[in-house]
Amino acid sequence: MSPADFVPHLSEAASAADPAGLLPARQQMALSLGWHIVLACFGVAFPAMIFVMHLRGIRRRDPVALELAKRWAKVSAVLFAVGVVSGTVLSFEMGLLWPGLMGTFGDVLGLPFAFEGLAFFLEAIFLGIYLYGWGRMPQRLHLLMVLPMAVTGVIGTYCVIAVNAWMNAPTGFRILDGEVVDVRPWSVLFNGHAALQFAHMWVAAYMVVGFSIAGVYAVGMLRGRRDTHHRLGFTVPFVFATVAAVAQPFAGHILGAGLDERQPAKLAAFELAETTESPAPLRIGGVYTDGEVTGSLDIPYLGSLLARNSPSAPVPGLDTIPAEDHPPVNLTHWAFQTMIGIGILLMLAVLLYWFARWRGRDLLERRWFLRFAAIGGPLAVVALEAGWIATEVGRQPWVVHGVMRTVDAAGNHAAGLWWMLAASTIGYGAMTVGAVVVLRSMARRWRTGESDLPSPYGPRSALAADGNGEAER
């Protein structure tokens, strides 16, 4: 049960006209979150892949694996540095763009945001230790420095996801005479849906990073670099991506259980259900206009089975929900189906690869598979973005579901926000170009044989001093 079940909505006094700051605030958050979430995935999943690669290098005395671990750590540092900027911007945007939300629920959301900031600083510390520890620390102690990076990345992401889960199913407070009282921060941090929503995001992060890193080495193999370096660089992240791609449909299905009770409007938009049907079909494609669905491919019974775990259970229709509480139906539906479609495609691709390998066929020798692997990363990113669009747009018109509408969270001043959006667009574009230029420069130097790129402001390592890697072994 949520506060919306037993307290007045904070949105009851909302005016008919949208505040001037609503549109620029939405555009700014869409840009910032859509850009930052990809970098956040690398903070969650990349350390685990670095750990596995480094561990392999130590156990098997494999110089290729050690070199890959070192290179990946430097790539991670570049992405972390860029993510620092976008994450800092987001922390300011919450207050600047949504004064109604933070002014009302600041005490409710303070604890998870505080823990997220602490986790971020700890991650930065251990990333620095790991980067500068090559050749300066005992090899096993050095390897263990990756673990705090992985743990803090997970904790920070969980805290942010917990806030989003709370916005979808608010708890941990009461509203008395229009004021938020009886705040229970721990209930917010560990609300009933945080773990499931985090699991879905956590698996998605491994898909994004696994397919992206594997795709880099697939491109190298397409260009004729079929050495051990590229094969190992492909295989380790692809194994992570495989597990994530197979697990993700189950994680998503479990997360969606009970959505008909928590957010029936979102479920109706997902399923493009204009009326309540029992049994409900699965609608693929289609457009909702003037209260009717056109152009969809309907598969009988499957909608009820997937949404309600029963071939005959009813799926609530949009006709049962007040029009003012409808989300943008078509955008929500298409984003949801894009996420599902790409997820199924990637799952089938990894199953095909391992089935072929079990039958003694190496698909890495097939250019068509390498081409698909090269676009696996972008496809996973599109699925990630589509999933967040479905989640966030499907919650509208609520910023805190059932309690506060988005129009009540925005401010009334727009001029400065439009300038901020323009500056952010330019800034994010410049950071994207800068990151690509730096990473391409690093890759080019590595290909020419520069195995130990200099680290700024750091003392010269023993590894660089002896030039043969004996300090690490």
N, C-alpha and C positions, 0 to 999 in steps of 0.2 A: 504494500500500500504506500502511496506517495502523499506528500503534503497536499497535493491538488485534490485529494479525496475528502479532506476534512477542513480545509481553510479556504477563504476567499481568494480568487485569482488576483494577482497584482495587476492584471491587465484590464480589469473591469472598467477603469476610467479612461481607457485609451481613446484618443480622438480618431475621427474617421480618416483624417489626412495623415499620410506618412511623414515622419520628421525629415527635415532636409538632409540630415546626416546619414540616413538609412542606406541609400544607394551607394554612395562612396565607401561607406563602412563595409558593406557586403563585398564590393569589388576588391577592396584592399585586403580583406581577410581571405578571400578566394585566392588572390595572388600570393599572399605571404604563406598561407598554410599549404597551398598546392605546391609551392616551390620548396618549402622547408621539409615537408614530410618525406621527400625522397632522400634528403640528407640524413634525416632521423633514422631511416632504415639502415643506413651504413653504420651509424652509431650502435644500433642494436645487434646486427648480424655479422658485420665484418670482423670484430674481434674474435669471435668463435672460429671463423675460418683461418684467421692468422694463427690462432693457437694450435689448431690441428696441423697446419702446414709446418709450423715451427717444431712441434712435437715430433712430427715425422722426420724432420731434419736431424734432430738430436738422436732419436732412437735408431735410425737407419744410417746415421752419419752421411746424410744425403745433402751435398752442397747445393743441389738445385732447389730442394725444398727450403733450405735456409735462406737462399737468395730470394726466393719468392716471398717468404715471410717478411724479409727486410723491405722489399719493394712495396709489398702491400701495406706495411706499416706507414711508409712515407706517403703513399696514396691516401691512406686513412687520415693522416695529419692534415693534408691539403683540404680534404672534404670537411674535416672537423673545423678547421679554421674558417671556412666559408659558412659552415653551419652556425658558428658562434655569432656571426653578424645577423643572419636571418632569425636566429632564436632570440637575440637581444631585441631586435625590432618587434618581434611578436609580443614580448613581455610588455613593451610600452603600448602596443596597439590595443591590448585588452582594455586598458583604462581609457585611452584616447578615443577609441571607436565605439566602445560600449559602456558609457558612463552609467547608464541605468542598471546594467547587469552587475558591474563591479561595485557600484555604490550601494546596491542592495545586498549582494551576496558576497562581498569581499571577505567577510569573516568566515563564511562557509567554505570558500575556496582557498583560503590562505595556506592551510597546512599542506595540501598536495603540491601547490606551486613552490612552497618553501623547500620541500624535499626534492623537487625536481631541480631547483637551483643548486642545492648541495650536491646532488648526484652529478650534475654537470661539471662542477669544479673538481670533484674527485676524479672523474673520468679524464679531465684535462691533465691533472697531475700525473696519473699513472701512464697516460699516453706519452707524456714527456719523458718519464723514467724509462719506458720501454724503448723509445726512439733513440735516446742517448746511451742506453745500456749495452748496445752491441759492442762486444769486445772489452767491456769495462766491468761486467758483473759475472759471477758464476753462471754457467749456462742454464741450469735448472731454475735458479732464482730469477734470472732474467725472464725465462718463459712464464713464470708465475705472475709476472707483472701484467700479463694480458688478462688474467682472470678478473682483477678489479675493474679493468676497462669494460669487460663484458657485463659484469654484474651492475655497475653503475649506469651503463647505457640502458639496461633492462629496467632498472628502478626508475630512472628519469622518465622513460617512455610510459611505464605503468602509471606514474603519477598524472601525466597529461591525459592518458586514456581514461583514468578514473574520473577526471573532471568531465570529460565528454560523456562518459557513461552516466554520470550524475545528471547531466543536462537532459539525457534521454529518459532517465527514471529518477527524478529528484528525491532525496531523502536527507535526514540528518538535521532538520530544523522545523520550526513552526512559524506561522504567520499570525500575529496578534495585533489587531488594530492597524493593519497595514505595515507592521514592522516585523522583521525577521528576528525571532527569538529562539531560545533553547537550541543553540547551535551545537551540533555534535560532530566535530571535524573528523574523528576517526570513522564515523559512519559514512561520511562522504568519501574518504579515501578507500574504504573497503566496502563500498556499496555493492548490492547484490549482483550487478551486471558488469562490474569492472573487470573481474577475472576473465569472463567469457569474451568480452570485447577486446581485452588486451591479448588473449590467446589468438584471436582472429588477426589482429594487427601484427603480433609477433611472428606468426607464420608468414604473413604477407611480406614482412621485412626480409625474411630469408629467401622468399621467392624473388623479390626485387634484386637483392644483392647477389644471390647465387646465379641467377640468369644473366645479370649484367656483367659480372666478372667472367663467367664462362664465355659470354659473347665476345668479350675482348680477345680471348685466346682463339675463339672460333674464327674471328676475322684474321688473326695472324696465320692460322692454318690455311685459310683460303688464299693467303698470299704466299704460300709455299713454306711456311715455317712449321714443319711437322716434327720438331725435335722433342726431347723429353721435357724441356722447359714448358713448352706450350701444351703438351698433353697433360702434364701434371697440373698446370695452371688452369686447364679446363675441367679436369676431373673432380678436383676437391670441391670447388664451389657448385659444380653440377650435382654432386651427391647431396649437398645441403638443399639445393633447389628441388631435387627429386622428392626428398622426404617432405618438404614443405608443400609442393604441388599436390602430392597425394593426400596429405593431411588436411589441406585447406577446405575442401568441400565438406568434410565432417565437422570442422570447427565452425564454419559458417552456418551449417544446418542446425547445430546445437545452439548457436547464438540466436538464431531466428525463432527458436521455440518460445511460444508465449507472446509473440509479437501481436497476435490478434487481440490480446488483452491489454498490453502495454501501450501500443501505438497502432490501433486499427487503421487509421488513415494512411500511415506509411505502408502497412501491409497491402491495403487495397490499391495503393499506387504501384507498389512492386508488381502485383499480380494483374494490374489493369482491370480490376473488378468494378464495373459500374453498378452492379447490383449483387446482393448476397446470393450465392449459388451453392447448392449442395446436391451432388458433388460439383466442385469447381474445376474448370479446365485450366491447364497451363497455357497462357497466351504468350506466344513468341512474336515479338514485334508489335505492330499496331499503334494507333494514335487515338487519344481520348479527346473528343471535341463535342461540345454541346450535349454532354451527358451520354454520349454513345461512343463505343469502340469500333473502329474500322481498320481493316488491313492487317489483322492479326491471324496467326496460324494457331488454332486451338487444338490442344491435345486433351481429350476427355480424362477426367479423374486425376490427372497428374498434379494439377494445382492444389487440390485438397491433400494429396499424399505428401507433397513436398512442404506445403505451408503448415499443415496440421497433423502430419503423421497418420493420416487416415484417408482411405479412398473416398469417403463420403462426408467428411466433416465440412461444414460450411466455411467459406472465406468471406469475411465481411466486405460489403460493397460500399462504394463512395456515397450511394444514396442514403445510407444510414448515418452519415456524418454531415453536420452543418457545412454549408458551402464555404463559410468564412474560415473553417478549420481544414480545408483541403490543402495539401501541399501542391507544388507545381507537378502535376501528375505525370506528364509526358517525360520531363527531364528525369524525374525520379525513376520511372519505369525503364527508360533506355539506359540510364547509368547502371542500374541494378543488373539488367540483362547483359550489358557490356562486360561487367565484372565477371558474371557467371560464365559467359561464353568464352572469354579469354582464359579463365581459370581451367575450364574443361579442356580447352585446346592444349594448354601447357601440360596438364596432367597426362593427356594422351601421348604427347610428344615424349615425355620422360619414360613412360611405360613402354613405348615403342623402342626407345634406345636400349633399355635394359633387357627387353625381350630379345632384341636382335643380338645383343652381346651374349645372352645366355645360349642362343643358337649358334654362336661362333662367328657372328658377323660384326664388323667394326664400322659403325655408321660415321665415325670420324674420318673415314676414307671416302665418304660420299659428300660431294659438294652441296647437294640439295639439303642435306641435314645440317651442314655447317652454316649454310645461308639462313636456315630457320633458327639455328642456335644464335646467330648473330643478332637477330631481331627479338630474341626471347626476352632480353632485358627491357627494351622499350615496351614490349607487350605487357610485361609484368607491371611496369610503371603506369601504363594506361589503365590496367585493371585496378591498381591501387587507387589512382585518382578517381576512377569511376565509383569505387566502393565508398570513398569518402563523400562524393557528391550524393550518392544514394542515401547515405546515413544522415548527412547534414541537411540537404534539401528536403528529404523526406520528413524531417522533424518540423519543418515550417508549417504554420506561421509562429511556432514557439521557439524561443531561445532556451527556456527551461520548460520542458514539456508539461503542459497543463497548469503552469504557474505564472510564467511571464512570457508575453509575446515579444517577438523580435523588434517590433516597432517601438515598444516601450524601453528597450535596451539601448537604442541608438540616441545620439544627440541631435540638437536642432541646428547645428552650425555645419555648413557643408563646404564653404569656400576653401578653408585651409585643408580639409580632407582631400579635396580633389587635387590640390598641389602636392599633398603627401603621396597620393596614389601615383601621380606622374613621376615624382622623385623616386619612389620605390620601384616603379617599372624600369626606370633607367638604371637604378642601382642593382637590381637583380639581374638585369641583362648584362651589365658590366661584370658582375661577379661570375656569372655563367661563362662569359667569354674568357675572363681571367683564369678561372679554374681549368677550362679546356686547354688554354694555351700552356699553362704550367704542367698539366699532366701529359700533354703531347710532347713537351720539351723533355720531361723526365723519361718518357718512353723512348724518345729518339736517342738520348744519351745512353740509356741502358742498351739499346741495340748496337751502339757503336763500341760497347765493351766497358763503359764506365760503371763498374759494379758498385762502387761506394761513393755515391754523390755526397758532397760536403753538407754537413748540417750546420746551419748558422748559429753562431754564438756558443757552440759546443766545443769542448776540448777534443783534441785528436785522439781517436780510439786506438787501442792496441791492435785492433783488426786492420785498421788503415795503415798503422805503422809498419807491421810486418808484411802486409800485402798478400798474404797467402791464406788467411782465414784460420790459422792454427789456434788463435786465441779462442775462437768460438767452439772449436772441436776439442 
